[in-house]
Amino acid sequence: MKLLAFLAGAIVSAPFIVGQAVAPRSEKHGLVAVESGSDFVGSETCRGCHASKHADWTQGRHSKMLQPASPATVIPPFDKAVTLHDKEYRLQREGNAYFIEESYLQATPTKRRVDYTLGSRRVQHYLSRTEDGRIIVLPPSYDVERKEWFHNLDIVDLEESGSIKAQVWNSNCFGCHASGEKKGFDPATKTYQTTWTDFGTGCERCHGPGGAHVAKYAMKGAAGQGDPLIVHPARLDAETSISVCAQCHALRDITQPGFTSGSNYYDSFTPLLEYAQKQNHDPAYWPNGRPRRFSNEAMAFWESQCSFKGGATCLTCHSDAHEPNIEKNTKVASKQDSLCVGCHQKIASEGAKHTHHGETAGGREGTSGSSVSCVSCHMPRTVISLRHRMPDHTISIPAPENTTRFAIPNACNECHKDQSAAWSESKLATWFPGGRRHQTVDDAVAFTLAVKKDPAAIPGLVKIAGDVSRPPLFRANALGHLRNFDDPAATSALLAAAKDEHPAVRVAAYLSLTDQAKNPLVARVMEDGLADPRRTVRMAAALGVLNSGRRPPSVHDRPVALTRAMDDHARRAGFLNEDAAAQLDLGKMFFLAGDFKKAETSVRDALRLSPRIPGGQYFLGMATLGQNRMEEGTAILRGLDRNDPYRKDADALLSRLSGS
């Protein structure tokens, strides 16, 4: 017990839910491969009964997210050399094969075959398989609209790439470009055997695995309309329907692999909100919590009142998801405002009286006429999308005050580029005195102060967190920031949010309370969280229980619930088995649980992947000591490099042990 007390006192801050998770991908040398026992049958099977929908899908960009490289899929000519970031890349075509010769990934020029193309609408990337099975995104990428070459890392955060000079697609970006995917990473050999059933976003990505559905109807020659064995997003409740798109169109941590359409989002994903993002030159969110970067449309839409109060879903506007190309979807692409008029008839009837922009002859469908459309003001193109701009799906109101104070773009000056934000602010103050703009400004004030860890942020964050009239993700963002403040008001807000109806709010509260788990009141709440109906909340609660140093009493099956939540963490680490940090986090979790043997195994897994990972040797020594291998453990701790960030912790523990 004395040794355990020493070890407990030596624990340093150890966050377990780490950065942005990755998603799985699969391939078989360009061939579709249905794995034995898989519930995915492939989109080609779906075509047998749903030929028309399949044909629409094959014409849309979802089917073209990932394609074998061929003359039919490669957009630009490969017939020249391009210089990007001071490196030359020779683009070559040999028959129906494409190659890029480069000396970027290694010192000597290497000719790499382009095996796959990624994207087809705005930009196109070129992927090549290496001998160890990695699928590398080669640096030259093509801007389809501008018809020019650019370096892939111009749109990829170098910090997110770590020491890797290029993206490894089947490690950190393949989760949404193929269907029925299996990553297939082998930690022992550090190789990939990645497989998938469909190139691109296939039928089963949105409708769920089709194995049972096909088995039921295969012998009947019927399409099986309304079959509960297959998911129809239009028949789901609003939030679950949006979740179908949010499995890809959202920044999220894959906290538990295996999500299928129709499942509860919060059994698999934890939203990555503004509070969890790195502060750099290319932030994912604007300071008021609105998404700034692309591929986060579902998260933005969940932040909208149209979704939260109006019950709108992605299909409300994108009615035919089989043809997602907006420029081909007349219902969305047209300047008609009929989609908005359905809920906002009174405002629409006011026409120019509401917009303060002049009448047009005949007006728009359902309106009395205005020279601007609804989306011009409420969905400005302020989202940065692969060197382009796309509409803001939070469907918010113009707030030039945020432009003046926080450099957040506003709809007015997106059109009136020759005017200042102050000019726009004065116009709106006249047209809409006492309008709702103050709320989005208050959000920006609170979140900006919170990033600076300024206690002045606390009242604003507490107000947002407790306001049930706000969309849950805004409230969750405030709760995420509150974890940085040791303040009674912050703790009270987090404890109240732990009982909220919405899982996004609860999971943010539990994650933020983890650092306060030694507080007896917080510890009891954490124990209650082990029985939460949503898996990601239970996983967050388990971290708090372990950090508290307590073990839950034998009531309500809590010890079993803790074990199950720990098993979920182990499955997450197994999914991220090429990620050294995930293995180290798992080792820390087992260490806190007192399972030093499993802790040692996980830490050694981390060290095999990254021998110099900070904390690796320290926790290896700790886990070894926990198994009473004193000589070995102390030797490991003494061997820590002087520059290791855990060296002082190791020295302190060694000093205490020598004095015992």
N, C-alpha and C positions, 0 to 999 in steps of 0.2 A: 504493500500500500504506500510505503514511503516513496518508492520509485515512481509510482503512478502520480503521486502528488507533485513530485518534481516535474514530471513531464507535463502535467496539466498546467503548471505555472509557467512552462516554457512555450506554450502555444502562442504564436503570433497571429495577427489578423490574417484570415484565410478565406477570402470569398470563393464560393463554389460555383455559382451561376456565372459563367464567364462569357465574354464577348459575343460575337455573332456566330451562331452555329452554321454548319454547312449542311447541304442536302445531298442525297445520293444520285448517282447517274449510272447508266449502263450501256454497254456496247459489245458487239461481237464482230470486230473487224468490218464494221459497216453493215452487218447483216442483222436483221431483227431476230432476236433469240428469246423464245418463251421458255423460262426455266421450269424444270420439273417441279410440280407441286405448286406452282404459282397460281394465284387467283386471277391474274391478268391474262387476258386472252389476245390482246392486240386489236388495234382499230380495224385491221383488215377483216377480222371476224365479224365486227359490228356491221361492216358494209353489206354483208349478206342479207340483212333484214332492213337496214337503214341506209339504203344506197343514196338517197337524195341528200340527207344530212351529211353523210360521209363525203359526198362530192363538194358540198359547201365548205366543209372543214379543210379539204385538200387545197382549196383556193385561198384560204385565209392564212395569216401569218403564224397562227398557233401551230399549224402543222409544219411550218418551215423554220421553227426556232433552231432546230439542229437538223442538218441534212448531210448525207455523204457528198463530198466535194466532186462535182462533175460539171461539164459544160452547161447543164441545165440549172445548176444552183449557184455557181460562182458568178458574181455580177460583173466585176471589172475585168478588163483584159490583163493578163499576166504576161507582159511583154517589155518590161523595163526595170530599171533600178530606181529605188526611192531612198532618200536619206532622211532619217527620222532620229532625233536626239543625237545627231552627229555620228550615226551609224548607217552604213549602206546595207540595203536589203535588195537582193536580185530576185525579181518575180519571173517565174518561168512556167511555160506550159509545154508539156510533152505528150502529144496525143490528147487523151482525155484526162490526163493526170496533171496536177498543179504542184509547184514546188516554190519554196522560199529559201534562198541561200542567205545565211546570216552568220555573224560572228559576235552576236550579242550574248547568247547564253553560254558561250565558251570562247576561248581565245582564237581558235582556228576556224576558218569558214566552214560551215556545215550546211549541206543541202538537206532540207527537211520537206518531206511530202506533206501536203495539205490533205488531211484525211476527212475533215468535216468543216462545214461552214456553220456559223452561229449568227442568226439574224438575217433579215432580208429587207426590212422597211426603211429604218433610219440609217443604221450602220451594219456592216457585216464584218465578223471576225473570222480568223482562220486558225484551225486547231490541228495539232499534229501529235500522234502517239509516239512516246519514247519507248525504249526497250524495257523499261521497268513498269510499263503500263500507264504511266502518267499521260494525261492528255493536256498538252500545253497550249495556251492561247498565245500564238506567235505575235510579236510586237506590231507588225503592220496591220492596221485595220482600215476599212474603207468606209467613208462617209457617202452613203448612197445618194442623199439629196444634194450635197454640195459637190459630189463627184471628185473627191480628193482623199489622199491617204493621210493617216495620222497615226501616232503611236498609241497603242492600247492603253498604256499607263497614263495617258493624258486624261482618261476618264476613270481611272482606278486609283484609289488612295494607296500610295506606296506604303504607308504605315500598316494598312490592312494586309499587305503582301508580305510583311516582315522581311526576312532575309532573302526571300525568293524573288528573283528578278522578273518573273512572269507568273501569270495566274495559272494554277493547276486546276483545270476545269473539273476533274472528277474528285477533287478534294474540297474546293470552296465555292463552286458556282454551278454545279450540274443538277441541283435539285429540282429545277423548274424547266429544264430544256428537253427532258425526255420523260417517258412514262414507264412505270413498272421497273424502276431502276434498282440496281444493286451495286454498291460501291466496290465491294470485293477487295479491300485493302488487307494485305497480309503483313502484320507488324514484324514477323520473324524475318521475312525477306525484303520488306519495305517495297513491295510491288503491288500493282493493282490488276485485278481481273474484273473490270467493270462491265456490267451487262444491262440491257434494257429490252423492253418489249416493243416500244414505239419510239421512233424519232419524233421530236417535238412534243407539244402538249396534246396528247391523244385523248380519245373518247373517255377512257377510264380515269384520266386525271380529274375530270369534272363529274363523271357519272358513277365513279366507284368501280372496283374490280368486277369484271363481267362474268367470271367463271360460273357462278351459281345461276345467273340469269340465262346464260347460254345453255347450260345443262338442262334447265327447265323447259326451254322453248325449242331446243335444237331439233327435236323429233316432231314438232307440231307445225312447223312452217309458218309460225306467227311471230310478229314482232314483240308481242307481250307488252302492249301499252298499259301503263299504270302499274307495272310489276313492282312490288315493294323491294324486290331483290336488286333493283337498279335505282340510282339516285337521279331525280329530276330537279335541278336547282330551283325552278320556278314553283315547285310545290313545297318547298321548305319554308320555314319561318324566316323572317327578314335577316336576322343575324346569322343563322346557319347558312342561308343562301349566299350571303356576302363571304362567309368563310370559305366557300368553294374557290372563290377568286383569291382570297387572302392567303391561301396556302402558298401562293407565289407572289402576288402583288402586294406584299407587305414586308417591312423589315421585322424579322422575328427570329428568336432563338428556337431551334428545333429541340425542345426540351425532352421530347419523347418521340422517337421515330414511329412510322407506321400510320400516319394520318391518311384517311380516305374521305372522300366527299360525303357529307351528311353527318360526319362525326362531330363531336364538340371540339371546337377550336382549342379550348383551354385544357384539353387532355393531352395536347401535343405541342402547342406553341406558347411562348411567352413573348408578348410584343416588346420590341426594342424601341423605346420612345426617346424623346429629346434628352431626357436626363441621363440616359445610358450611352450617349454618343460621345465620341471624341470631339474635342474642340480644335478644329483645324481650319484650313483655308477652304475646305469644301464640305461644310456640314450637311448632315442628312435632313436637318430640320431648321426652320427659321426660329428666331428667338421666342416667338409666341407659341411654339409647339406645332405649327403647321409644317407638314412635310415639304421639304425643299427639293429633294432629289427624286429621280424616277423610280419606278417599280415599287411605289408605296401608295398606290392609288386606293387600295382597299382600306388601309389605315387612315388615309385622309377622309375617305367617305364615311368611315365609322365616326370620325370627328364632326361630321356635318349634322345639322339639325334635320336635314331632309331624311337621313337615315335614322337618327336617334328618335325623333318625334314623329316623323312622317312615315316611317316604315318602308322607305324606298330601298330598293336593292340595286345591284349592278345591272340587273336585267330590266329595271324600269326604263333605263335609257338604251343600254346595249342589249336590245331585245333578242337579237340573233347572235348569240355568242359563237356560233359556228362560222360566222363571217365577221370577225372582230375588227377588220380594217375600217376605221371610222370614215375615211374618205370614200368608201364604197357603200356605207350605210346611210342612206338618204335621211332616215329618221333622226340621226344624230348630226350628220354633217350639214344639213340644211340650216338656214338662219331662222327657221320657224321656232317659235317659243312654245309650241303646243305641249311639250313635255312638262314645262314648268306651270303652264296655265291650269293644268288639271288640279293642282293643289292651291294655287295662288290666283284664283279668279278675280278677286277684288283688286289686287295690285295690278294685274294684267289689264283690267278694264280701265284703269287710270291712264295707261299709255304714257305719253310724254309728261303728264302731270306728276307721275312717279319718277320717271327717269330724268326729267329736266333736260332731255335731249329732244330736238324738234320732231314734229310729226312727219310721217312718210305717207305717201299716197297709198291708201288702202290698208296701211298698217300691216300687222302680222296676224296669223291665224289666232283668233281668240283675243286679240288686243285692239285697242282703239288707235294704235299707231305710235311708233317711236323710232328714232333713227339708230338706236342701239338695241341689241338683243339682250336677253337675260344673262346669257353666259359671258357677254362682254364685260359686265360689271361683277358678276358673282363667280365666274370661273376663268379668271385671267390666266394667261400663259406664263405663270411664274415658277413652274416646276422645271428644274434643269434635267433634261432627258437626253443623255447620249449626244452631247454637243448641240442639242436642240431644245425647244421649249414646248411644254404641254400644259393643258389646263389644270388648275388647282381644284382637286376634287373635294376640298373641305366646303366648297360652295358657301363661302363666307361673304362678308360685306366689305366694301372698300374702306381702308383706314389709312389715309396718307399720314396721319400722326405717327404711325409705326415706321413709315419711311423716313421721316425727319429724325426720329429718335433712335431707331434700331436698324435702319437700312433694309427694312422689309419692303419689297415692291408692292405697289397698290395698283388696282385696276385703272384708276383715273390716269395716272402718268404712264401706264403702258400704252395708252392711246395718245395722250397729250404730252408727248415727249419734249415738246418745246417749252413746257411750263414746269414750275417747281412743285414740290410736294406741298409747300406752304400755300401755293395758289389753290391746289386741289382741296386742301384742308379748309380754307376759307369758303370755298364753294359749298362743300358738304355741311359746314356749320350753318350756312344760310338755308340750305335746302332741307336739312334734317337736324334741326336743333334738338339737343338732348337725345341723339340717336344711340344705337347700340354699339357704336364704335369703341366706346370706352372699355368694353369688356375685353376685346382683343388687345387693346393697349395695356390694360391691367395685367393680362396674361404675360405679355412680353416683359413688363416691369418685374413681375414676380419671378419669372424663370431666369431672367438676366441676372438679377440679384442672387438667385439661388446658385447659378453657375459660379459666381464669385464667392459662394459660401458666406454671404453677407446676412447676418441675422435679421436685417430689415425685410428679408424675403418672407419670413415666417408667417406674418398675418395674411399676406396675399395667398400663399400656398395653402394655408389652413382653410381659407375661404373657398378656394377652388376645390379642394379635396372634399369638402363637405356639402357642396352645392349639387344636389341630385338633379337639378334642371340642366346640368352640363353633361355632355357625352362622357361616358366612362373613361375613355382614353385620355381626355384632358385631366380628369381627376386623378387618374393613375400617374400621369406625368408629375403632377404636384406632389403626390405621395412619394414618388421616386426621389425627388429633390429633398424631401423632408428627412430622409435618412442621414443627411449630413449635419443635422442640428440636434445637439443635446439640450433639448428644451421641453418643458412639460406640455406646452401647447402642441408641439410637434408630435410628441409621444401619444397624447390624447387623440389627436386626429388619426394617427396610424392605427391605434387600437380600435377606434370606431370603424375605420374603413375595413378592418379585418372581418367585420360582420356584414359588409355590404352585400347587396344582392348580386352584383356583377362580378364575375371571376377576374376580370382585368384589374379591377380595383382591389380585390382581395389579394391577388398574387403580388401586386406592387406593395401593398401594406406589409405582407409577410416578409418579403425580401428586404424591405426597409427596416423592419423590426429585428432582423437577424442579429445586427450588431448590439442590440440591447437585450439579448436573450437572457442574460444573467439577472435582469430585473424579474423578481418573482411573478409580478402581474403579467409581464410579457411572456414569461415562460409558460404560464397556465394557458394563455391564449394560443401559444404555439402548439401545445398539446391538443387543444381543441381542433386546431387546423389539420391534424392528422386524419380527422374524420371528414374533411371537406369533400363534397361530391366531385370536385375537379382535380385531376391528377397534378397539374402544375402547381396548384395551391398546396396540395399535400406535400409535394417535393420541397417547396419553399419552407413549409412548416417544419419539415424534418431537419432542415439545416439549422433552424432556430432551436429546436429541441436539443440537437447535438451541441450547438454552441453554448447552450445554457449550462452544460455540465450535469444536468439532471437526466434521469430516466423516467419516463411517464409511469404513473401508477397503473396497476393491473386492473383498470376499469375500461369499459367500452372498447376492449380489444386493442388498446393503444400500443402495447409492445409489438403486436403483430403488424399494426398499421405502420409503425416506424420501420420495421424490417421491410415491408412492402415498398415504402417510399425509398428506402436505401437501394432496394433492388432496381427501382426505376432509375435512380441516379447511375447505377452500374450499367444499365442498358444504354443510357445516354452516352456514357463513356465508351461503351462498346461500339456504338454507332460512330463516335468520333475517335476511332482507334488509331488514326494517324496524327492526332492532335496531342502533343506532349502535355500541354497545359491542362487538358481535360483529364488525362490520366493522373496527373499530380493532384488535381482537385479531388478526384476520387480517393486517392491515397490519404489526403487530409481528412476526408469524411470518415474513412474507416479508422483513422487514428483517433479522431474524436469519439468514435463509437467504442474504442478500446479493442478493436480487432486488428492487432498489430501485424499479424501475419498477412492479412489481406492488404493492409496499408503498405507493407513492404513490397508486395507483388506489384501493386499499382504504381508505386514510386519508381520501382525498377523499370516498369514499362515506359514511364515517362523519360527516364534517363537513357533508355535504349534509343528512343526517338530523338532526344535532344540532350546530349551528355552534360551540357552546361546550363540547363534550365535553372533559373533562380529558385532556390528553395529545394531543389531536388536532393542534393547531398545532405542538407540539413534534416529534411523529413525522413530520409533513408536512415540516418543515424538515430533519429528519434524512434522510428519504428523498430529498429534493431535493439535499442535499449529496452523498449517495451516488451521484448521477448526475452529479457534478461541475458542477452548476449553482450555483456558489459564491455569487454575488451574490444570487440569488433565495433560496437556502437561508438565508444569514445574515440577510437582511432578514426572513424569516418568523420566525426565532428572536428577532431584536431586537424584533419586534412583539408578542411574548407579553405579555399583561396582567401587571401586577405582582403580582396576586393569583393568577395561575395556579400550580397546585401544581408545575409543571415549570419555573418561571421560574429557579430556582437552577441546575437542570441545564443549561438553555439558556445562562445566563450563564457557567457553568464551561466549556462547550464553546466558546463564542465567545472566551473568554479564551485558551484553548489554541490555537485556530485563529489568532488574531491574533499569537500569539507564535511561530508555526511559521515 
